[in-house]
Amino acid sequence: MNDAQDKVLPPNPGDESLIPQDGHAGRTGESLLKLSVGAIGVVFGDIGTSPIYAFRETFAGHHPLRPDSLHVMGVLSLIFWSMMVVVTIKYVSIIMRADNKGEGGSLALLALVSRSVSGEKRWTRGLVLLGVFATALFFGDSMITPAISVLSAVEGLTVVESGMGEFVIPIAIAILIGLFMLQARGTARIGVLFGPIMLLYFTVLAVLGIVNMIAMPSVLWALNPAYALAFFGDQPVHAFLAMGSVVLAVTGAEALYADMGHFGRPPIRMSWLVFVLPALMLNYFGQGAMILSASPADALEIIKSPFFLLAPEHFRLPMVVLATMATVIASQAVISGAFSVTQQAIQLGFIPRLRITHTSAAAAGQIYIPAINWTLMIMVILLVLGFRTSTNLAAAYGIAVTGAMLIDTLLLATLLFSLWRWNKLLAGATIGLFLMVDLAYFSANLTKVPDGGWFPLLIGFIAFTLLTTWAKGRELMLKRLSEVAMPVQVFVKSAANSAERVPGTAVFMTTARDGVPHALLHNLKHNKVLHERVILLTVRIEDVPYVGQAYRTQVKEFGQGFYRMVVHYGFMQEPDVPAALSNVQGIGAPLRMMDTSFFLARQTLIASSRPGMWIWREKLFAWMLRNAESAMEFFKLPSNRVVELGSQVEI
């Protein structure tokens, strides 16, 4: 073998050829209708449950409004045009075009944008920090969404029977605990029910909206943006504050983009435009019509729970049950999203290795991460116990979502100007519109910081600190190790002939693509032997979702039985080193696990005053390193074939 084999992988890791031809082949064989129904059950749960509390909070929340014609028509107009600008135009029509080899979400968008400005390091670093902060905000959102969704649905029991108020919190907590305990079993079995339940849910939303609009069809005039402008013109301060609650109607818009890899753009777009958007708007307009058709005194009572009061009295208990099922489905989607985002962050080097288990042999995307699951469960329960009502939680909700939406707009601006090269005037006008809307919503939500908005910001800053500390710490650790690394060619010439060779294969796992791993030096120093075949193996995660099997391995031979091997995976794939080694060619005789030993280096970090990070961050990184999942389990190495060798490193 010669160095020519080093060209097995295309020079550009982002090349289309890295994507297997069957990466999403499963989608092409399924009908658009079937995928659209599946998308309704998974993608739209968060935004679909917003009518339970969004309209109510705008009038009865922390900045109450009088439920008169000016305010109702103005709020309905704001909700409709927010749906059109933020969801339909920004996410469904434009951002969903920014797929990173079929995948979406903040980290996928970040990887795509980073490649487009890879030559401009100053811009790249800033964009990476923006993308990481959007990811950090997502973790705060993933804690609040299950809490407010389930709690708001269960609160419907008080509409059915006023004496049920004391049971709301225990019932909500019981439902949430059950939901998190089911995660380890996966969603494959109950997932088949998601689509039909959400279809029924959205159908009921639309029907109840239409029934109540019959008495006040003039409410449809709110489609005219003049009513929103009139609201701002008459009461600018109240209208601005109302935007902090109106934005609750579009929370979940980012989920359309994040879940694109599961269903593809056409099914999500079709579901949204043909079914979900009309059902949501009919329900919002139905709530508005019910308020406007009531007397001022009745309107003040109705606005406390307009969603459930849309239904006739005998139908309200079934409505509470249906709404609760919908919120459980919405919470399930957010929890699954947290698992997926965590996996991507691990693969891209922002989070330490965590234990990941697959819950379905058929669906690679169905994973379970115990550490994330139980952390989320504890935080969600604390939120329910601490805030106690969905109205109080609504004050905490929104700021993380609007922050992430604002960051998505900034990343999109880079795509429009640098990668897609839109007409500058058109791109500037488009980004200007999105920024105006996003900044307005984000600013309005900042007013809720004292009332609970501090919570997602706190979680976001903690997550951001952890993510950036891990990424920076790994960078420094690799730099320190490379400073004292011996070139492989020098080592082969000096040690290969002098050391005693023993039968078998030794695989030394190393994060550096150059130099001799510390584990190899320690093994030779203490055991004074070398195996007949030595493989220096690096697992590299590319900034594309999937790497094809044909481009999995890259091999270089140094002679004397020494090989350098790089195994490539996409950030949506799970590394399996033994499987990769079983298919590799050109390293002599086929590898047999019983004759192969895997050598891992376990570094002990010593905080020092050397330039790099502040001491407290170095200690934090050392703690994260100690608690990271074992490389043996993460890379699926056979436990009886692994040898760990320790060393100390100053950073």
N, C-alpha and C positions, 0 to 999 in steps of 0.2 A: 504494500500500500504506500502511496506517496501523498504529497500535500495536495494533489489535485482533488482528492476526496474531500478536502475542506470546503469545496464549493457545492456540496450536496444541497445546502440550504441557499436560497436566493440571497444576494447581497443585502437587499432591503427587507427587514423583518416585517414591514407592513405590506409587502407585496401580496396581491390577490391570490397568488399560488399557495400561500400558507393556509388558505381556507380549504378544508376538505370539500369535495364536490357534494358530499352527502351531509354537510354540516346542519342544514335545515331542510333536508330533503323530505322529512316527514310532513312538512307543511304543504308541499305541492300536491300531494296525493289526497289531501283532505279538501272538501268543498268549502267555498268561501262562506256559505251559510253556517256550516258546522263550526268553523273557526270563529265566526262572528258571535255565535251563541256562547261559545267558550269564553270569548273575550268579555262578554257581558257579565259572566259569572265571576271573573277574576279581576279584570282591569278596572271596572267602574264601580267597585264597591265603596270606595272612599268618597268619591264625588257623588255617588248615588244616594248615600245616606245623609248628605248635607241638608236636604230639605227638612229633616227632622228638627234641626236647631238653627239653621242659618237665618231664615226669615224672622223667627222669633227673637233671636239675639239682637238683630238690628233695631228692634223696637223695645224689647224688654230687658236688654242686657245692661252693661255698666254705663252706657250713654243712651238712656231711653229716648224714644221719639213718640210724639202723639200720633196715634194711628188714624190720621186724617187723609184726605185725598192727595194733598201735595206730597206728603211723606211716602204713602203707599205707592203711588204712581212713580215717584222719583226713585224709590228703592228698587221696584220691579224693573225699571228702565236700566238702573245700574247693574242689576244682576244679569239681565239679558245681554247687555253690551260687554260685560265682563266675560260672560260665557263665549261670546263671539270673538273678542279680541284675544283674550288670554288662552282659552282652550282651543277654539276652532281654528283661528288664524295662526297664533304663535306655535302651539304644540302640535295640533293635528296636521296643519297644512305645511308648516315650515320646519320646525325642529325635528319632527319625525323623519324628515329627509336626511338628517345627520345621523345615519346609522353607522356604527362601527362594525362593519362586516355582519350586519343583521341585528346587532345588539344595541340597546339604548341605555339611558341612565346617565347620571352625572359623571361617573368614572369612565364610562364608555365615551361620552362626549369629550371629557378631558383628554383621553388618549388620542382621540381623533384630532382635536385642536392642537395638542402638543406636537403631533407629527407635522402639522401644516406650518408651524413656526419653529421647527426644530433647530434652524440655523440662528435663531435670535435668542440667546440664552437669557437675556434680561427679561424678555417677554415670557419665555417658557416658564421661568421660576414663578413669576407672578400668577400666571394662569394655573399652574399646578397648585399653588396655595389657595386660589379661588375654588378650584374643583374639590380640593380636600375639605375646605370649609363647608361647601355645599353638602358633602358627604357627612360631615360632622353634624350639621343641622338636621339631616335626615334622621339620625338616631334620636334626636329630641322629638321630632315629629312622630317617629314610630312608637314612642312611649305614650304620647298624648292621644293619638288616633284611637287605639282600642278603648282607652278610658272614656273619652267623650262620646264615642259612638255607642258603646254598650250602655253607658249610664243614661244617655238621652233617650234611648229606646225603652229601657226599663222604667224610666220616669213616666212613661205613658200610662203605667198602672194607676197613677194618681188621678188621671183623667177618667179612668173607668171607675175607680173607687178611691175617694179622697183619703180614706183611712189606711191606704197601702203605703203611705209615705215612708214609714219607719222600716219597711222591708226592701226599699229600693237599693240601698247600698249593699246589704248582705246578698241579695239576689245577683246584683251586678258583679260582685267579687266572686261569687260561686261560679258564674258563667265564665268569667275571665280565667279563673284557676283551671277550670275544666278545659278551656281552649288551649292554654299553654301546656297542660299535661298531655294533651293529644298530639302535640307536635312531633314527639319522638316516633309515633306510629306512621307519620306521613299523612298527606292529604289525598292520596290516590283514590282511596275508597269513597270518602265523603265528597271529594272534589267533583264527582260526576253529578252531584245534586246541586252544585253551585249555580250552574247555568239556568236550569229550570226555575229554581227559587228566585233568582234575580230577574228572570223574565216575568214571573208572576208579580214580583215586587214593583218593577217599573210599569207594568200594565196597570196595576192598582193605582199607582201614583197618577198616571195619565187619566184614568177613568174618574177618580175622585176630583181631580182638577177640573175636568170638563163639566162634571155635574154641578160644581159650585160656580163655574163661570157662566152657566146658563142664566143665572139670576142677575149677573152684572157683566155682560159681554163687552161693555165699553172699557173694561180693564185692559183689553188688548191694545188700546192706544198707547200703553206704556212701551210698546215696541219702538216708538218714536224717541230718539235720543234727546229731543227737546225737553222731555219731562225730567230727565236727569240733570240737564243744564238749568232748568227752572229751579230745581231743588238747590243746586249750588248757588244760583243767582239770588235766591230768596234767603237762604240760611247757609252760607258757606262753611261756617264752623261745624254746625250739626251734620252737614253733608260729608265733610271731611272725616269726622269721628265715626259716622255711619259706615264709611268704607272699611273700617277695622272689623266690622261684622259682616259686611257684604262679601268680603273676600272668602268667608267660610264657604260660600257657595261654589267656589272654584278649587277648594283644597282637594287634592287628588288628581289635579291636571297633570302633574309630573309623573304620576303612575302610568299614564297612557304611554309615555315615552320610555319609562323604565321597563315596562312589560312587553315592549315591542318585539324582543327576541323570541318570546313564547308564541306569538300569534302572527307577527308580520304587520306591515302598515295597512294593507287593504282591509282586513277584517276589523281592525280597530277603528279605522275611519268610517267604514260602513256602519258599524254598530253605533258609533257616536252620532253621525249625521242623520241616520234613518230612524233610530229608535231611542237612544238614551237622551240626547239633547231635547227632542220634542217632549218626551215624558217628563223630564225635569222641569222644563219651562211651563208646561201645562199645570204641573203641581204648584209651582211658585205663583203662577197667575191665579190659580184656584184659591190659594191662601189669601192672596190680595183681594180677590173678588168677595170672599167670605167676610173679610174685615170691612170692606167698603159698603156692603149691603146690610151690615148690622148697625144698630143705633150706637152713638158714641159711648154710652155706658157699657153696652154688650161688647163693643169692640175692645175695650180695655181688659175685659175678662178673656175674650177669645185669643188675644195676642199672647197670652201666657202659654198657650199650647195649640197653635193653629194647625199644626200638622195632623195631630190625632183628632181634632175636632172637625176636620174635613169629612171624616167618616160618620155615618149614622150611628146613633148610640149603641144599637145592638151589634154593630160591626167593629166597635172600638177595641174590644179585647183581642179578637183575631188580628186586628191591625197591629196591636202591640207585639203579638207573637211574631207576625211576619216581619215587622221592623227589627225586632231583636235578632231574628235569623239573618237578616240582611247586614246588620252591624257586626255580627259574628263573622260573616263572610268577608266583610270589609277589613276587619281586624286580622283575619287569617292572611289576607293578601299583603297587609303591611308587615306582618311578622315574617312571612316568606320573603318579602322584599328585603327585610333586614338581614336575613340569612344570606341572600344573594349578594347584597352590597358588601357584607363582611367578607365573603369568599373572594370577591373581586379585589377588595382592599388588601387581603392577605397575599393574593397572587401578585399584586402590583407593588408589594413591599411597604405598605403603610400600617399594617397590623401584624403582631406576632402570629406564628402558627397556632391555630386552634383546632381542636378535634372536630372533624366534619364527618358526618355519616350520611349515606344516601338512604332515602326512605322508599325509593322505587327503582326497580331494575330496568324499567322501561323509560322513565323520564329522568334524564341526567340533571335537570334543573331542580329536582325535588330533593333538597338537602336539609339537614338538621344540625344546628350548632348548639350544643348544650349550654355553653357559657353565655351565649347571647340570649338564648331562650329564657333561662332562669333570671338573668339580669333584667330583661324586659319585664318579666312577670312581677318581680319585686317592685320595680319602679312604677309599673302601671297600678298595682294595688296601693302603693303609697300615694299616688296621685288621686285615686278615688277617695281614699280615707282623708287626705289632706284638703282637697278642694270640695268634696262632698256633693256638688251639683254640677250639671253640665254647663250651667250659666257661668259658674266660677271657672270651670275648665276652659270655656270659650275665650276667657281673657288671656289664657296662656297659649291658646291655639292661634295659629295664623302667622306669627312672627317668623317661625322656622320655615314655613312654607313660602312666605313672601320673600324671605332672604334667599332661599334656594332658587326661586323663580328669577330674582334679580341677577343672581350669578349665572344662571342659564342664559339670560339675555346677553350678558357681557361675553360669555364664551361663544354664543351665536354670532355676535358682532365680528369676532375674529374669523369665524368660518366664512361669513358673507364677504368680507373684504380680502382675506388671505387665500382661502381655499376655493370657494365657489366663484369668487371674483364677480359679484353682482355689479351692476351699474352703480356707481358711487352715490348718485342722487337717490336712487331707489333704495339702496341698502341703508343710507343715512336716514331716510324718512321712515323706513320700517323699524330700525333699531330705535329711532327717536320716539316713535309711538309706543313701542314696548317699554322703553325706559320710563317714559312719562307715567304709564299705567303702573308699572312695577314699583317705581319710587313712591307714587301716591299711596299705594297699598302698604308698602313697607313703612312709610312714615306714619300712616294712620295706626298701624299696629304697634309702633314704638310707644304710643300713648298708653298702651296696655301693659307696659313693662312693670309698673308698680303693682298692678292687680294680678299678676301671674305670668306675664310675658317674660319675666326674668328666668323662668324655669328652662324653656327650650334654649335660651341664650347660654345659660349656665352649662347645660348638658352639651351644647354645641362647642363651647370653649374648652370644656374638659376633653371631649372627644378630639377636638382639633389639636390640643396639646399632646395627647397620647399619640395620635397619628403622625404628627410632624416630629415628635421626639423619637419615635421608632425609626422613621425614615432617615432622619439625620444621624442617629446613633449607628445604624447599620452602615451608613456611608462612611462615618469616621472609623468604625471598626475594620471595615474592609480596607480602608486607606492605611491604617496602622499595620495590618497584616501584610499588605502588599509591600510596605517599606522594607520589611526584613525577609521577603520571599526570595528564594533562590531560583534562578531560571531553570526550567526543566531540562534543557539540553545539557547544561553544566552538571546537573545532578546525575543525569543518565550516564554521562561519560565517567564521572568520578566514583559513583557508587554501584552501578550495575555490575561491573566486573569484579569489584572488591568484596561486595557483600555476598553472603551465602544465599542461593536461590532455593526456595522450597516449592513443592508442587501446589497447584491451585491458582485461583484468581483473586486478587485484592482490588476492591473498588473503594477509592478514597473520595468521599463526597466533599466538594469544595465550592464555595460561592464565588471564588475568584477564577477568572478564565486564564490567568497567567500565573506562573510561579508554581513552586512545589507546596502542596498543602502541609500545614503544621502537623497534621495527624501522621503523614508519611514520614516526616523527619523524626517525630517522637517514636514511632514504631521501629524505625531503623536504629535509633539511638539506644532504645531499651531492649529490643528483641534481637537486634543485629542480624535480621534476615529480610529478604525480599521475595515476594511470590514470583513465580515464573511469568505470570501476566499481571501487569499493574495498569489499572484504568483510573485516570483522574477525571472524575465525573462532575459536571456542573449542570444543574437544572435551571433553565432560563425561561422566565415568563414573558412572553411577548405582549405588546400593546394591541393585540388583536384578540378577538374572543376565542377563535379556534385555530389550531395548527393541524394541517393534514398529516396523516400517518406517513406519507411519502417524504415529509420534511421533518419528521420527528427527531432524528439523530444526525449529528455532524461529528465526524471522526477524523483524527489526525494521528499518524504514527510517528514515534520518535526513535524507533528501533529498540533492540534489547528487550522486547516484550512490553514496552511502555506505550500507552495510548492516551490521548486527550479526547474526551467525548463530551459533547454538549447536547443535552436533551431539551427540546423546545416544546412548550405548551402555550396555549392561549389562556387569557385570564379567566375564562369561563370553564376551563378544564381542570380536572383533578389529577395531579402528578401520580404516576404509578411506575416507579423506576424498574422493578423486576419485569414488568410487562414490556417496557421499552427495551431493556437489555435482551429479552428473549427474541426480539425481532431484528436486532442489529446484525449487519453483515460486515465482513472485512476485518475482523479482529482475531482471525485464526479459528480455532475450534469453537463450536457453539458453547455458550455459557451454560453451566449446570449449577443450579442454586446450591447443591450439596457440596460443591467444590469452590464456592465463592464466599468470601468474607467481605463485609462492608465496614469500613472504618470511618467513624464520625468524630469530628473535633467538637468538644464542648468548651466554649470559652467562658472564663470567669472574668467579668469586667471589673476593673479597678478605677474608680473615679480619681482624676488627677487634675492638676492646675494647668495642664497643657491646653493651648488654644483649641476650641472646638465647641463645647456647649457649657452652659452654666453647670455648676456642681450638682444642683438639685435635679437638673434634667439628666445628667449622667447617672445619678443614682436611680432615677425613675427608669431610665433605659435598662440599667442592670437588673432592676426588679422585673421588668417586662421580659427580659431575656431568660431569667431564671424560671419564669412561669409559662414560657412558651411551650407549645406541644412538642413532644419529642420528634426529631427529624425521622426517627425510625418509623413511627406511626404515620407521620404526614406523608412520607414518600412510599409507604406500604412495604417497607423492608421486612424480610423474615426475621423475627426476633432472635432466633437461635443462630443467626449468621452475622450479628452486629457486634462490633467492638467500639467502645467509646474511649477517647483519649482526651484528657483535659489540658488546658493551658490558660495562662493569665494574660490579659491584654489591657493596657492603659489607653484610655481615649481622652 
